[in-house]
Amino acid sequence: MNIRTALCLLAFIASIVSTQAQRLPREPFPLWPDGAPGALGKEDKDIPTLWPYFANPEKATGAVMVICPGGGYGGLAPHEGRDYAMWLNEQGVTAFVLKYRLGSAGYRHPVMLWDVSRAVRYVRSKAAEWKLDPKRVGIMGSSAGGHLASTILTHFDAGDANAKDPIDKESSRPDLGILCYPVISMGPLTHGGSKKNLLGDKPSDELVELLSNEKQVTKDTPPTFIFHTFEDSAVKVENSLEFAAALRKNGVPFSMHIYPKGPHGIGLGKSQWDPASRHPWTGECIGWLKEQGFINK
C-alpha cells in the first residue's frame, strides 16, 4: 500500500467516525417524546430527561452509567450529576445524567421509579446505535439519588415483550450499582425530607416497607459499590450498613467503604478538575469498575 492509498484509507475511516459522532445526541432529550406518564403539566419540571456525556471514542469501553443526582427528592445537585459524568468519561465510561421528577414539583412514588426505569431501558435500547454494551449498563446515585438508584437495583423488571414501544421491551435491571452516601431506608433511619418528598406526609406502612430498600434485596440484586462517611450528619451511615448487610445475606457481591471524616454531599472531593484532590473513594471505585469489566485494566 502506497502513502497516497494509506492516507485515503485513514481519511475514509475518519469520516465514518465523524459521521457516527454527529449522530450521537449532545443535548438533553426527553425520556418520553410524547409526554411522560403521570405528568402534571408541560413545563420543564414535568419532563424527565437524560443529559448525554459520551466518552471519547478512542477511550470508550462501551460501558455506560445512568446517574441520579441527589437533592432530597426536592432538587438535583449538579456536582452529583455532571461532575460524576465527566469523571466517568475520563475512565472511558459513557454517562447519562437523569433529570427525574421531584416531590417539590408535586410528584410522588412511583413516578420517580418510572423515570429511572425508563432511563435504563432507553439507554439499553439505543446500545447498538450508540455503540454501547447493553450488558454493561450501571446505575449511580448520591443521597436521595442513591435511594432512587437503590430502588431500581431492587425493583427492576424484565420488560414487556408485548409492548408497542420497543423501549418498554427492554429490561430495567442495571448490571451494577454505585451508591454514594445513599438514603436507603424509609423507616427510622431515613432522611425526613427525602421521605416526605417521595411518599408524602402520611404514607402507609406498606409503602414505607416497600421503599425501604434494605428490605427488598434479593439474590438477583446487582453487584454494588457503596461509600459513606461516619460523620455524615444528614444521612445516617446505617443506611449503607443495612443495605450491605442485606446484600451479604442474599449472596450479592459488594464493595463497601466507610470513611471516618467527610460531610454529606462530598461528591468527588474538593475539586472535580484536580485528580489529586479527589476523595479516596474515587480510586477505590475505579478499581472496582475494572474488576466488573466496565473500565479497561
N, C-alpha and C positions, 0 to 999 in steps of 0.2 A: 504494500500500500504506500503510495507516494504521499508527500506532505499535503498537496492540494486536496487529495481524496480524504485524508485524515481530518483536515480542517473542516471540510464539508460535512463529514460524519458528525463531528463534535457540534457543529452549528445546528445540525438536524436534531440531535439529542437535546441540545439546549432549548430549541424551540418547543419540543414536546414537553419538557419540564416547565417551561414558562407558560404554556397553554394550560397545563394541569393546574399550576399555581393560580392562574387567573380564574379558574372555575371554583376555587375554594371560597367560601363566604368569609368576609373580613369584618362585617358589621353584625351587631346583634340581630337575631331573627326570631320570630315568634314560634313557640312550640306547636301552636295550632293556628295555621294561617287564616282559617275561617272563624276564629274566636274560640277561646278556651271554655271548656265545660264549667258551669257554675260561675261564670263571670258576672260581676255586679255592675259592670259598665264597660266603657270602651276607652278609658283613659290608660295612661302608661302603667299605672299601678294594677290594672286589671289584665295586663298582657304579660304572661310569663315568657321569658326569652332565654336564649343561650348566646353568650358572647364568645366567639371562637378565638383561640390562640393556638395556631398551628406551629408545630416545631419546624425548625429549618430542615428542609428535605435531606440535606447532607448529613444530618444528625438524627433524624426521626427514627424511632424504633418501631413505630406502628401502634404503640400503646397509647391509651387515651384516658384522661381523668375528667369526670364531671365534678365541679367544685360548688359546694353550698356555703356561701359566706354566712358568718354569724350575725347577730344583732337582736337576739331575744324574740325572734319572730315578729319584731316591730320595725326593723330596718335591716340594711345589708352593709356590712363593713368592707370597704374596698380593699384594705390590706389583707383580708382573708379571702379575697377572690382574685382580683387582678395580680397581686403580688405573688400569690401561690402559682398562678398560671405561668407567669414569666419565669419563676424559679423552675418549674417543671419543664418548660421549654428548653432551659439550659441543659437539662438531662436527656433531651430528645423525646420527651413525652408531650403529646398534644393535649390541650386542656380546653374545657368549655365551662365558663362561669355561668351558673344558673341564677337568674333573677326569678325567684319563686314568689308567689303571692303571700301577703303578710296579714297578721292579725290586726295591725294598725290600719289596714285598709278594709277591715270588716270580714276577713276570711277566717275560717276555722277548719280544723281537720274534718274531712280528708283531702281538702283542696291542695294542701302542701304536698301530700303524698302523691296525688295525681300529677302534680308538676314534676317532681323528681323522677317518678316512674316514666313519664313521657320523655324526659330528658335522656335517660339511659336508653330507652327504646329508640329514640330519634338518632342518637349517635351510632348505635349498633346498626340501624337500618341504612345508614349512609357509609358504612365501613368500606365497601368496595369502591364507591365513587370517590371517597376522600382518602383512599389508601391507608385505612386504619384496620386494626385487627379486631374483629367482633368478639374474640375470645380473650381480649385484654382491655376491658372497659372497667375502670375503677370509679369509686365514689370517694369524695373527700369533703370533710366539713369541720367547722370550728364552732364551739359553744352551741348556740341553738341550731346552727347549721350542722353541727356534729350530731345533734338529735335527729335532724332530718336525714342525715347520712345513715345513722344507725337504724332509722325507721325503714329505709329501703333495703338495708342489709338484713332485716328481719321480717319484712312484709312484702317481699317481691312476689312476682308470679311469672309463669312461663309464657305469657302472651295468649292471645286469642287467635287460633289458627283459622277461624272462620270470619275474622274481622274484614270489613271492606277496606279500611285504611291499612296499608301494608306496614306502617309503623307499629300499629297495635298488635301485629302478629309476633313482634319480637319480644324476647324475654326482658324483664326489668331487673333481673338479678345481676348485680355487679360481680365482677370477678375477684375484687378485693376492696377493702375499705381503709381509709386513713381518717382517724378521729383525733382532733386536736382540742384538748380541754373540753370535751363534749358534755352537754346536758344529755343524760341517758334516761333517768327516771322521771316519772310524773308523780311519784309518791313523796314521802318526807324528804328525800334527798334533792328534790328538784330545784330549779331556779324559778321563783314565783312568777316573774314577768313573762318568761317563756311559756310557762304552763297556761297562764291566763290568755295570752295572745293565741295560743294554739287551740285550747279546749274551751275557752270562755270562763265565766265566773263560777258556774256550778256544774262541772262535768260529772257524769255518773261514775260510780265505782268501776263499772265495766270498762268505760272509756279510759279511765286512769290506768287500769290494769293493762289494757291493750297497747297503750302508748308508753308504758314503762318497759323500754326495750330490753332491759336486762332480763325480763321475764319472758321474752319472745324469741330468745336464741334457740336454734336447733342445730343438729349436725350438718344441716345444709347452709348455715350462715357462712358467708365467705371469710377467708383469712383476713385478719385486721391488724393494723398498726395503730397503737394508742399512745398518746402522750398527755401528761398533765403536770401541774406543779402542786406541791404540798401546800404552799401558802396561798393558793388561789382562793380569794375571799368571795367571789361571785358564784362560782360553780364548784361545789364540793368535790374533792378528789375521789370521794367514794363512788361517784358516778362511774368513773373509769374502772375503779377496782371491782365494782359489782359486775360490770359488763365483761371484764376479763375473766372473772370467776365463772360466769355463765359460759363463756367460750371454752374454758378449760373443762368444765363439767360435760360439755357436749362434744369434746374432742376436736374443736376447731383451732387450728394453729393461729397464734397471735404473737405480736411483739409489743411489749408494754414498757414505757419509760416514765418514771415518776421523778421529777427533779425537785430538790428542796426549795429553790428560790424561783421567783418569777411571777409577775402579776397576771391576772386574767387578760386574755386578748393579746398575748405576747406576739402572736404571728410568727414570722420568720426570725425575729430577733430585733436588734437595734436598727438594722438597715437592710433593706431589700437589695441594695446595689453593692454592698460591700460583703463579699463572702466571708471575710474574716470576722465580721461582727454578727453573723447569723448564730442562732441558738443551736446548741449541740444536737437537738432532735432532728434537725435537717440532715445532718450527716448520717445519723442512725437510720433515718427513713430512706435515704438514698441506698444505703447498704441493703436494707430490707427489700426495696423495689428491685434491686439487682437479683436478689435471691428468688423473687417472684417472676423474673423474666420480663419486667416492664422497662428496665434500663439495661443497656449492654454492659457486660463486665469488662 
